[in-house]
């Protein structure tokens, strides 16, 4: 396991005999994350690159957390890594503070020792077609055709994410842009 001193290790060893034995996992509540995303969608929050969620100043004890941006204003726009920060804070028992930016979140997953289950688009489709109940954090890295990356969750063939043209959303995992561009998949739990 790679450890980065900038990232506190919050993952725990998977139970012996489980499908993830020998790897590390997070206690992660998909239903809480989904409720948070759908609430933000209902509030009319939209996607905008560079718009973040400041999880360190929110009231996470509130059953309906209302996050603020870095300036202390109510979040009305959020990018993909920003929504992941909000979801991680509400969906983990210790309100994990995920770093900002998809590249940093990829490095955070690696530092946690989470299982990498796919490293290319064909592997993404194979792994994420499963309905095994595992929550996966997926990454699209910038390339010669795209100048920005993307991060999203998949569980049982559906995503939780914030994406262009929509904002906080859930969609089929095999949406074309995800199917042809996803380059790395970690198993959270």
PyMOL commands that place a pseudoatom at each C-alpha (Angstrom):
pseudoatom trace, name=CA, resn=UNK, resi=1, chain=A, elem=C, hetatm=0, pos=[0.000, 0.000, 0.000]
pseudoatom trace, name=CA, resn=UNK, resi=2, chain=A, elem=C, hetatm=0, pos=[1.271, 3.431, -0.900]
pseudoatom trace, name=CA, resn=UNK, resi=3, chain=A, elem=C, hetatm=0, pos=[1.036, 5.866, 1.959]
pseudoatom trace, name=CA, resn=UNK, resi=4, chain=A, elem=C, hetatm=0, pos=[1.097, 9.617, 1.414]
pseudoatom trace, name=CA, resn=UNK, resi=5, chain=A, elem=C, hetatm=0, pos=[1.612, 11.566, 4.624]
pseudoatom trace, name=CA, resn=UNK, resi=6, chain=A, elem=C, hetatm=0, pos=[-0.729, 14.225, 3.251]
pseudoatom trace, name=CA, resn=UNK, resi=7, chain=A, elem=C, hetatm=0, pos=[-3.640, 11.798, 3.370]
pseudoatom trace, name=CA, resn=UNK, resi=8, chain=A, elem=C, hetatm=0, pos=[-4.703, 10.320, 6.710]
pseudoatom trace, name=CA, resn=UNK, resi=9, chain=A, elem=C, hetatm=0, pos=[-5.459, 6.624, 6.328]
pseudoatom trace, name=CA, resn=UNK, resi=10, chain=A, elem=C, hetatm=0, pos=[-9.165, 6.130, 7.080]
pseudoatom trace, name=CA, resn=UNK, resi=11, chain=A, elem=C, hetatm=0, pos=[-9.668, 2.791, 5.317]
pseudoatom trace, name=CA, resn=UNK, resi=12, chain=A, elem=C, hetatm=0, pos=[-9.689, -0.513, 7.198]
pseudoatom trace, name=CA, resn=UNK, resi=13, chain=A, elem=C, hetatm=0, pos=[-8.722, -4.053, 6.170]
pseudoatom trace, name=CA, resn=UNK, resi=14, chain=A, elem=C, hetatm=0, pos=[-11.521, -5.957, 4.432]
pseudoatom trace, name=CA, resn=UNK, resi=15, chain=A, elem=C, hetatm=0, pos=[-12.752, -8.964, 6.414]
pseudoatom trace, name=CA, resn=UNK, resi=16, chain=A, elem=C, hetatm=0, pos=[-10.998, -12.277, 5.799]
pseudoatom trace, name=CA, resn=UNK, resi=17, chain=A, elem=C, hetatm=0, pos=[-13.023, -14.469, 3.496]
pseudoatom trace, name=CA, resn=UNK, resi=18, chain=A, elem=C, hetatm=0, pos=[-14.764, -11.516, 1.822]
pseudoatom trace, name=CA, resn=UNK, resi=19, chain=A, elem=C, hetatm=0, pos=[-14.471, -10.757, -1.898]
pseudoatom trace, name=CA, resn=UNK, resi=20, chain=A, elem=C, hetatm=0, pos=[-12.132, -7.875, -0.977]
pseudoatom trace, name=CA, resn=UNK, resi=21, chain=A, elem=C, hetatm=0, pos=[-9.940, -9.797, 1.513]
pseudoatom trace, name=CA, resn=UNK, resi=22, chain=A, elem=C, hetatm=0, pos=[-6.357, -8.596, 1.331]
pseudoatom trace, name=CA, resn=UNK, resi=23, chain=A, elem=C, hetatm=0, pos=[-7.451, -5.067, 0.412]
pseudoatom trace, name=CA, resn=UNK, resi=24, chain=A, elem=C, hetatm=0, pos=[-8.681, -2.076, 2.363]
pseudoatom trace, name=CA, resn=UNK, resi=25, chain=A, elem=C, hetatm=0, pos=[-12.214, -0.678, 2.361]
pseudoatom trace, name=CA, resn=UNK, resi=26, chain=A, elem=C, hetatm=0, pos=[-14.234, 2.263, 3.676]
pseudoatom trace, name=CA, resn=UNK, resi=27, chain=A, elem=C, hetatm=0, pos=[-17.438, 2.238, 5.668]
pseudoatom trace, name=CA, resn=UNK, resi=28, chain=A, elem=C, hetatm=0, pos=[-19.572, 4.007, 3.040]
pseudoatom trace, name=CA, resn=UNK, resi=29, chain=A, elem=C, hetatm=0, pos=[-23.344, 4.461, 2.964]
pseudoatom trace, name=CA, resn=UNK, resi=30, chain=A, elem=C, hetatm=0, pos=[-24.460, 4.552, -0.697]
pseudoatom trace, name=CA, resn=UNK, resi=31, chain=A, elem=C, hetatm=0, pos=[-28.023, 5.453, 0.285]
pseudoatom trace, name=CA, resn=UNK, resi=32, chain=A, elem=C, hetatm=0, pos=[-26.835, 8.514, 2.245]
pseudoatom trace, name=CA, resn=UNK, resi=33, chain=A, elem=C, hetatm=0, pos=[-24.656, 9.581, -0.706]
pseudoatom trace, name=CA, resn=UNK, resi=34, chain=A, elem=C, hetatm=0, pos=[-27.539, 9.097, -3.143]
pseudoatom trace, name=CA, resn=UNK, resi=35, chain=A, elem=C, hetatm=0, pos=[-29.929, 11.073, -0.914]
pseudoatom trace, name=CA, resn=UNK, resi=36, chain=A, elem=C, hetatm=0, pos=[-27.382, 13.910, -0.760]
pseudoatom trace, name=CA, resn=UNK, resi=37, chain=A, elem=C, hetatm=0, pos=[-26.969, 13.973, -4.561]
pseudoatom trace, name=CA, resn=UNK, resi=38, chain=A, elem=C, hetatm=0, pos=[-30.722, 13.881, -5.190]
pseudoatom trace, name=CA, resn=UNK, resi=39, chain=A, elem=C, hetatm=0, pos=[-31.264, 16.651, -2.628]
pseudoatom trace, name=CA, resn=UNK, resi=40, chain=A, elem=C, hetatm=0, pos=[-28.679, 18.837, -4.352]
pseudoatom trace, name=CA, resn=UNK, resi=41, chain=A, elem=C, hetatm=0, pos=[-30.312, 18.084, -7.720]
pseudoatom trace, name=CA, resn=UNK, resi=42, chain=A, elem=C, hetatm=0, pos=[-33.754, 19.020, -6.331]
pseudoatom trace, name=CA, resn=UNK, resi=43, chain=A, elem=C, hetatm=0, pos=[-32.289, 22.276, -4.980]
pseudoatom trace, name=CA, resn=UNK, resi=44, chain=A, elem=C, hetatm=0, pos=[-31.287, 23.141, -8.552]
pseudoatom trace, name=CA, resn=UNK, resi=45, chain=A, elem=C, hetatm=0, pos=[-27.523, 22.866, -7.998]
pseudoatom trace, name=CA, resn=UNK, resi=46, chain=A, elem=C, hetatm=0, pos=[-25.777, 22.858, -11.389]
pseudoatom trace, name=CA, resn=UNK, resi=47, chain=A, elem=C, hetatm=0, pos=[-22.345, 21.762, -12.652]
pseudoatom trace, name=CA, resn=UNK, resi=48, chain=A, elem=C, hetatm=0, pos=[-19.542, 24.288, -12.944]
pseudoatom trace, name=CA, resn=UNK, resi=49, chain=A, elem=C, hetatm=0, pos=[-15.870, 23.420, -13.226]
pseudoatom trace, name=CA, resn=UNK, resi=50, chain=A, elem=C, hetatm=0, pos=[-13.896, 24.658, -10.243]
pseudoatom trace, name=CA, resn=UNK, resi=51, chain=A, elem=C, hetatm=0, pos=[-16.864, 25.007, -7.876]
pseudoatom trace, name=CA, resn=UNK, resi=52, chain=A, elem=C, hetatm=0, pos=[-16.099, 23.167, -4.651]
pseudoatom trace, name=CA, resn=UNK, resi=53, chain=A, elem=C, hetatm=0, pos=[-17.768, 22.078, -1.436]
pseudoatom trace, name=CA, resn=UNK, resi=54, chain=A, elem=C, hetatm=0, pos=[-16.151, 23.097, 1.844]
pseudoatom trace, name=CA, resn=UNK, resi=55, chain=A, elem=C, hetatm=0, pos=[-16.922, 20.074, 4.020]
pseudoatom trace, name=CA, resn=UNK, resi=56, chain=A, elem=C, hetatm=0, pos=[-14.904, 21.373, 6.958]
pseudoatom trace, name=CA, resn=UNK, resi=57, chain=A, elem=C, hetatm=0, pos=[-17.349, 24.168, 7.763]
pseudoatom trace, name=CA, resn=UNK, resi=58, chain=A, elem=C, hetatm=0, pos=[-20.622, 22.327, 7.244]
pseudoatom trace, name=CA, resn=UNK, resi=59, chain=A, elem=C, hetatm=0, pos=[-22.926, 21.058, 9.935]
pseudoatom trace, name=CA, resn=UNK, resi=60, chain=A, elem=C, hetatm=0, pos=[-22.647, 17.318, 9.276]
pseudoatom trace, name=CA, resn=UNK, resi=61, chain=A, elem=C, hetatm=0, pos=[-24.899, 16.533, 12.230]
pseudoatom trace, name=CA, resn=UNK, resi=62, chain=A, elem=C, hetatm=0, pos=[-27.771, 18.175, 10.322]
pseudoatom trace, name=CA, resn=UNK, resi=63, chain=A, elem=C, hetatm=0, pos=[-29.905, 15.417, 8.726]
pseudoatom trace, name=CA, resn=UNK, resi=64, chain=A, elem=C, hetatm=0, pos=[-30.113, 17.642, 5.632]
pseudoatom trace, name=CA, resn=UNK, resi=65, chain=A, elem=C, hetatm=0, pos=[-26.558, 18.984, 5.261]
pseudoatom trace, name=CA, resn=UNK, resi=66, chain=A, elem=C, hetatm=0, pos=[-26.356, 22.231, 3.372]
pseudoatom trace, name=CA, resn=UNK, resi=67, chain=A, elem=C, hetatm=0, pos=[-22.795, 22.745, 2.241]
pseudoatom trace, name=CA, resn=UNK, resi=68, chain=A, elem=C, hetatm=0, pos=[-21.137, 26.030, 1.502]
pseudoatom trace, name=CA, resn=UNK, resi=69, chain=A, elem=C, hetatm=0, pos=[-18.437, 26.980, -0.958]
pseudoatom trace, name=CA, resn=UNK, resi=70, chain=A, elem=C, hetatm=0, pos=[-14.974, 28.258, -0.058]
pseudoatom trace, name=CA, resn=UNK, resi=71, chain=A, elem=C, hetatm=0, pos=[-16.420, 31.788, 0.393]
pseudoatom trace, name=CA, resn=UNK, resi=72, chain=A, elem=C, hetatm=0, pos=[-19.098, 30.587, 2.832]
pseudoatom trace, name=CA, resn=UNK, resi=73, chain=A, elem=C, hetatm=0, pos=[-21.958, 30.935, 0.340]
pseudoatom trace, name=CA, resn=UNK, resi=74, chain=A, elem=C, hetatm=0, pos=[-24.614, 28.282, -0.236]
pseudoatom trace, name=CA, resn=UNK, resi=75, chain=A, elem=C, hetatm=0, pos=[-23.498, 25.828, -2.917]
pseudoatom trace, name=CA, resn=UNK, resi=76, chain=A, elem=C, hetatm=0, pos=[-25.465, 26.436, -6.115]
pseudoatom trace, name=CA, resn=UNK, resi=77, chain=A, elem=C, hetatm=0, pos=[-22.820, 25.046, -8.475]
pseudoatom trace, name=CA, resn=UNK, resi=78, chain=A, elem=C, hetatm=0, pos=[-20.474, 22.113, -7.952]
pseudoatom trace, name=CA, resn=UNK, resi=79, chain=A, elem=C, hetatm=0, pos=[-18.018, 20.166, -10.078]
pseudoatom trace, name=CA, resn=UNK, resi=80, chain=A, elem=C, hetatm=0, pos=[-17.402, 16.410, -10.059]
pseudoatom trace, name=CA, resn=UNK, resi=81, chain=A, elem=C, hetatm=0, pos=[-14.769, 16.359, -7.325]
pseudoatom trace, name=CA, resn=UNK, resi=82, chain=A, elem=C, hetatm=0, pos=[-16.791, 18.815, -5.248]
pseudoatom trace, name=CA, resn=UNK, resi=83, chain=A, elem=C, hetatm=0, pos=[-19.837, 16.545, -5.177]
pseudoatom trace, name=CA, resn=UNK, resi=84, chain=A, elem=C, hetatm=0, pos=[-17.582, 13.607, -4.243]
pseudoatom trace, name=CA, resn=UNK, resi=85, chain=A, elem=C, hetatm=0, pos=[-16.317, 15.628, -1.260]
pseudoatom trace, name=CA, resn=UNK, resi=86, chain=A, elem=C, hetatm=0, pos=[-19.882, 16.254, -0.111]
pseudoatom trace, name=CA, resn=UNK, resi=87, chain=A, elem=C, hetatm=0, pos=[-20.910, 12.636, -0.595]
pseudoatom trace, name=CA, resn=UNK, resi=88, chain=A, elem=C, hetatm=0, pos=[-17.854, 11.322, 1.272]
pseudoatom trace, name=CA, resn=UNK, resi=89, chain=A, elem=C, hetatm=0, pos=[-18.576, 13.633, 4.208]
pseudoatom trace, name=CA, resn=UNK, resi=90, chain=A, elem=C, hetatm=0, pos=[-22.203, 12.513, 4.565]
pseudoatom trace, name=CA, resn=UNK, resi=91, chain=A, elem=C, hetatm=0, pos=[-21.732, 8.831, 3.644]
pseudoatom trace, name=CA, resn=UNK, resi=92, chain=A, elem=C, hetatm=0, pos=[-18.909, 7.894, 6.022]
pseudoatom trace, name=CA, resn=UNK, resi=93, chain=A, elem=C, hetatm=0, pos=[-19.355, 7.537, 9.796]
pseudoatom trace, name=CA, resn=UNK, resi=94, chain=A, elem=C, hetatm=0, pos=[-16.335, 9.737, 10.533]
pseudoatom trace, name=CA, resn=UNK, resi=95, chain=A, elem=C, hetatm=0, pos=[-17.310, 12.359, 7.893]
pseudoatom trace, name=CA, resn=UNK, resi=96, chain=A, elem=C, hetatm=0, pos=[-14.147, 11.768, 5.862]
pseudoatom trace, name=CA, resn=UNK, resi=97, chain=A, elem=C, hetatm=0, pos=[-12.661, 14.905, 4.329]
pseudoatom trace, name=CA, resn=UNK, resi=98, chain=A, elem=C, hetatm=0, pos=[-11.793, 13.971, 0.741]
pseudoatom trace, name=CA, resn=UNK, resi=99, chain=A, elem=C, hetatm=0, pos=[-9.188, 16.182, -0.961]
pseudoatom trace, name=CA, resn=UNK, resi=100, chain=A, elem=C, hetatm=0, pos=[-10.238, 18.441, -3.801]
pseudoatom trace, name=CA, resn=UNK, resi=101, chain=A, elem=C, hetatm=0, pos=[-9.729, 17.655, -7.480]
pseudoatom trace, name=CA, resn=UNK, resi=102, chain=A, elem=C, hetatm=0, pos=[-10.047, 14.358, -9.350]
pseudoatom trace, name=CA, resn=UNK, resi=103, chain=A, elem=C, hetatm=0, pos=[-6.250, 13.844, -9.536]
pseudoatom trace, name=CA, resn=UNK, resi=104, chain=A, elem=C, hetatm=0, pos=[-5.943, 14.327, -5.776]
pseudoatom trace, name=CA, resn=UNK, resi=105, chain=A, elem=C, hetatm=0, pos=[-8.898, 12.023, -5.144]
pseudoatom trace, name=CA, resn=UNK, resi=106, chain=A, elem=C, hetatm=0, pos=[-7.246, 9.335, -7.306]
pseudoatom trace, name=CA, resn=UNK, resi=107, chain=A, elem=C, hetatm=0, pos=[-4.048, 9.718, -5.243]
pseudoatom trace, name=CA, resn=UNK, resi=108, chain=A, elem=C, hetatm=0, pos=[-6.139, 9.573, -2.040]
pseudoatom trace, name=CA, resn=UNK, resi=109, chain=A, elem=C, hetatm=0, pos=[-7.715, 6.253, -3.118]
pseudoatom trace, name=CA, resn=UNK, resi=110, chain=A, elem=C, hetatm=0, pos=[-4.247, 4.847, -3.855]
pseudoatom trace, name=CA, resn=UNK, resi=111, chain=A, elem=C, hetatm=0, pos=[-2.963, 6.037, -0.460]
pseudoatom trace, name=CA, resn=UNK, resi=112, chain=A, elem=C, hetatm=0, pos=[-5.906, 4.291, 1.248]
pseudoatom trace, name=CA, resn=UNK, resi=113, chain=A, elem=C, hetatm=0, pos=[-4.839, 0.977, -0.288]
pseudoatom trace, name=CA, resn=UNK, resi=114, chain=A, elem=C, hetatm=0, pos=[-8.177, 0.484, -2.035]
pseudoatom trace, name=CA, resn=UNK, resi=115, chain=A, elem=C, hetatm=0, pos=[-8.397, -2.288, -4.622]
pseudoatom trace, name=CA, resn=UNK, resi=116, chain=A, elem=C, hetatm=0, pos=[-7.877, -1.160, -8.219]
pseudoatom trace, name=CA, resn=UNK, resi=117, chain=A, elem=C, hetatm=0, pos=[-10.318, -3.245, -10.221]
pseudoatom trace, name=CA, resn=UNK, resi=118, chain=A, elem=C, hetatm=0, pos=[-9.921, -1.731, -13.704]
pseudoatom trace, name=CA, resn=UNK, resi=119, chain=A, elem=C, hetatm=0, pos=[-7.306, 0.318, -15.511]
pseudoatom trace, name=CA, resn=UNK, resi=120, chain=A, elem=C, hetatm=0, pos=[-8.934, 0.925, -18.908]
pseudoatom trace, name=CA, resn=UNK, resi=121, chain=A, elem=C, hetatm=0, pos=[-12.381, 1.435, -20.506]
pseudoatom trace, name=CA, resn=UNK, resi=122, chain=A, elem=C, hetatm=0, pos=[-12.941, -2.245, -21.351]
pseudoatom trace, name=CA, resn=UNK, resi=123, chain=A, elem=C, hetatm=0, pos=[-12.123, -3.196, -17.758]
pseudoatom trace, name=CA, resn=UNK, resi=124, chain=A, elem=C, hetatm=0, pos=[-14.453, -0.456, -16.520]
pseudoatom trace, name=CA, resn=UNK, resi=125, chain=A, elem=C, hetatm=0, pos=[-17.380, -1.930, -18.453]
pseudoatom trace, name=CA, resn=UNK, resi=126, chain=A, elem=C, hetatm=0, pos=[-16.642, -5.454, -17.223]
pseudoatom trace, name=CA, resn=UNK, resi=127, chain=A, elem=C, hetatm=0, pos=[-16.238, -4.477, -13.566]
pseudoatom trace, name=CA, resn=UNK, resi=128, chain=A, elem=C, hetatm=0, pos=[-19.040, -1.925, -13.332]
pseudoatom trace, name=CA, resn=UNK, resi=129, chain=A, elem=C, hetatm=0, pos=[-21.584, -4.176, -15.058]
pseudoatom trace, name=CA, resn=UNK, resi=130, chain=A, elem=C, hetatm=0, pos=[-21.649, -6.175, -11.811]
pseudoatom trace, name=CA, resn=UNK, resi=131, chain=A, elem=C, hetatm=0, pos=[-24.625, -5.891, -9.507]
pseudoatom trace, name=CA, resn=UNK, resi=132, chain=A, elem=C, hetatm=0, pos=[-22.590, -7.087, -6.530]
pseudoatom trace, name=CA, resn=UNK, resi=133, chain=A, elem=C, hetatm=0, pos=[-23.365, -4.113, -4.291]
pseudoatom trace, name=CA, resn=UNK, resi=134, chain=A, elem=C, hetatm=0, pos=[-19.761, -2.842, -4.249]
pseudoatom trace, name=CA, resn=UNK, resi=135, chain=A, elem=C, hetatm=0, pos=[-19.332, 0.924, -4.470]
pseudoatom trace, name=CA, resn=UNK, resi=136, chain=A, elem=C, hetatm=0, pos=[-16.610, 1.943, -6.923]
pseudoatom trace, name=CA, resn=UNK, resi=137, chain=A, elem=C, hetatm=0, pos=[-14.876, 5.294, -7.406]
pseudoatom trace, name=CA, resn=UNK, resi=138, chain=A, elem=C, hetatm=0, pos=[-14.042, 5.798, -11.078]
pseudoatom trace, name=CA, resn=UNK, resi=139, chain=A, elem=C, hetatm=0, pos=[-11.739, 8.239, -12.845]
pseudoatom trace, name=CA, resn=UNK, resi=140, chain=A, elem=C, hetatm=0, pos=[-11.359, 9.732, -16.290]
pseudoatom trace, name=CA, resn=UNK, resi=141, chain=A, elem=C, hetatm=0, pos=[-8.010, 11.465, -16.683]
pseudoatom trace, name=CA, resn=UNK, resi=142, chain=A, elem=C, hetatm=0, pos=[-7.424, 14.343, -19.103]
pseudoatom trace, name=CA, resn=UNK, resi=143, chain=A, elem=C, hetatm=0, pos=[-6.002, 13.341, -22.478]
pseudoatom trace, name=CA, resn=UNK, resi=144, chain=A, elem=C, hetatm=0, pos=[-5.272, 14.856, -25.881]
pseudoatom trace, name=CA, resn=UNK, resi=145, chain=A, elem=C, hetatm=0, pos=[-9.027, 15.208, -26.537]
pseudoatom trace, name=CA, resn=UNK, resi=146, chain=A, elem=C, hetatm=0, pos=[-10.131, 16.398, -23.085]
pseudoatom trace, name=CA, resn=UNK, resi=147, chain=A, elem=C, hetatm=0, pos=[-8.427, 18.984, -20.928]
pseudoatom trace, name=CA, resn=UNK, resi=148, chain=A, elem=C, hetatm=0, pos=[-10.266, 18.077, -17.708]
pseudoatom trace, name=CA, resn=UNK, resi=149, chain=A, elem=C, hetatm=0, pos=[-10.758, 14.852, -15.795]
pseudoatom trace, name=CA, resn=UNK, resi=150, chain=A, elem=C, hetatm=0, pos=[-13.811, 13.401, -14.091]
pseudoatom trace, name=CA, resn=UNK, resi=151, chain=A, elem=C, hetatm=0, pos=[-14.577, 11.390, -10.951]
pseudoatom trace, name=CA, resn=UNK, resi=152, chain=A, elem=C, hetatm=0, pos=[-17.793, 9.521, -10.191]
pseudoatom trace, name=CA, resn=UNK, resi=153, chain=A, elem=C, hetatm=0, pos=[-19.180, 6.593, -8.199]
pseudoatom trace, name=CA, resn=UNK, resi=154, chain=A, elem=C, hetatm=0, pos=[-20.797, 3.434, -9.596]
pseudoatom trace, name=CA, resn=UNK, resi=155, chain=A, elem=C, hetatm=0, pos=[-22.833, 0.843, -7.753]
pseudoatom trace, name=CA, resn=UNK, resi=156, chain=A, elem=C, hetatm=0, pos=[-25.124, -1.753, -9.298]
pseudoatom trace, name=CA, resn=UNK, resi=157, chain=A, elem=C, hetatm=0, pos=[-24.785, -0.192, -12.771]
pseudoatom trace, name=CA, resn=UNK, resi=158, chain=A, elem=C, hetatm=0, pos=[-25.701, 3.416, -11.857]
pseudoatom trace, name=CA, resn=UNK, resi=159, chain=A, elem=C, hetatm=0, pos=[-23.565, 6.461, -11.100]
pseudoatom trace, name=CA, resn=UNK, resi=160, chain=A, elem=C, hetatm=0, pos=[-23.565, 9.247, -8.534]
pseudoatom trace, name=CA, resn=UNK, resi=161, chain=A, elem=C, hetatm=0, pos=[-21.798, 12.333, -9.870]
pseudoatom trace, name=CA, resn=UNK, resi=162, chain=A, elem=C, hetatm=0, pos=[-21.931, 15.959, -10.954]
pseudoatom trace, name=CA, resn=UNK, resi=163, chain=A, elem=C, hetatm=0, pos=[-21.428, 16.367, -14.679]
pseudoatom trace, name=CA, resn=UNK, resi=164, chain=A, elem=C, hetatm=0, pos=[-21.628, 18.995, -17.402]
pseudoatom trace, name=CA, resn=UNK, resi=165, chain=A, elem=C, hetatm=0, pos=[-25.031, 19.925, -18.716]
pseudoatom trace, name=CA, resn=UNK, resi=166, chain=A, elem=C, hetatm=0, pos=[-26.727, 18.686, -15.567]
pseudoatom trace, name=CA, resn=UNK, resi=167, chain=A, elem=C, hetatm=0, pos=[-25.018, 18.951, -12.181]
pseudoatom trace, name=CA, resn=UNK, resi=168, chain=A, elem=C, hetatm=0, pos=[-25.632, 16.430, -9.387]
pseudoatom trace, name=CA, resn=UNK, resi=169, chain=A, elem=C, hetatm=0, pos=[-27.096, 13.349, -11.034]
pseudoatom trace, name=CA, resn=UNK, resi=170, chain=A, elem=C, hetatm=0, pos=[-27.372, 9.591, -11.338]
pseudoatom trace, name=CA, resn=UNK, resi=171, chain=A, elem=C, hetatm=0, pos=[-27.240, 7.890, -14.748]
pseudoatom trace, name=CA, resn=UNK, resi=172, chain=A, elem=C, hetatm=0, pos=[-26.516, 4.475, -16.285]
pseudoatom trace, name=CA, resn=UNK, resi=173, chain=A, elem=C, hetatm=0, pos=[-22.893, 3.405, -15.839]
pseudoatom trace, name=CA, resn=UNK, resi=174, chain=A, elem=C, hetatm=0, pos=[-22.551, 2.609, -19.549]
pseudoatom trace, name=CA, resn=UNK, resi=175, chain=A, elem=C, hetatm=0, pos=[-23.316, 6.132, -20.787]
pseudoatom trace, name=CA, resn=UNK, resi=176, chain=A, elem=C, hetatm=0, pos=[-21.046, 6.556, -23.815]
pseudoatom trace, name=CA, resn=UNK, resi=177, chain=A, elem=C, hetatm=0, pos=[-18.679, 9.208, -22.404]
pseudoatom trace, name=CA, resn=UNK, resi=178, chain=A, elem=C, hetatm=0, pos=[-18.041, 7.085, -19.301]
pseudoatom trace, name=CA, resn=UNK, resi=179, chain=A, elem=C, hetatm=0, pos=[-17.778, 3.799, -21.197]
pseudoatom trace, name=CA, resn=UNK, resi=180, chain=A, elem=C, hetatm=0, pos=[-15.080, 4.987, -23.599]
pseudoatom trace, name=CA, resn=UNK, resi=181, chain=A, elem=C, hetatm=0, pos=[-13.009, 7.196, -21.273]
pseudoatom trace, name=CA, resn=UNK, resi=182, chain=A, elem=C, hetatm=0, pos=[-12.878, 5.709, -17.758]
pseudoatom trace, name=CA, resn=UNK, resi=183, chain=A, elem=C, hetatm=0, pos=[-9.295, 4.751, -17.003]
pseudoatom trace, name=CA, resn=UNK, resi=184, chain=A, elem=C, hetatm=0, pos=[-9.240, 3.696, -13.341]
pseudoatom trace, name=CA, resn=UNK, resi=185, chain=A, elem=C, hetatm=0, pos=[-11.692, 2.097, -10.921]
pseudoatom trace, name=CA, resn=UNK, resi=186, chain=A, elem=C, hetatm=0, pos=[-11.192, 1.614, -7.160]
pseudoatom trace, name=CA, resn=UNK, resi=187, chain=A, elem=C, hetatm=0, pos=[-13.470, -0.442, -4.923]
pseudoatom trace, name=CA, resn=UNK, resi=188, chain=A, elem=C, hetatm=0, pos=[-14.517, 1.647, -1.891]
pseudoatom trace, name=CA, resn=UNK, resi=189, chain=A, elem=C, hetatm=0, pos=[-16.615, -1.027, -0.206]
for i in range(1, 189): cmd.bond("trace and resi %d" % i, "trace and resi %d" % (i + 1))
show_as sticks, trace
zoom trace
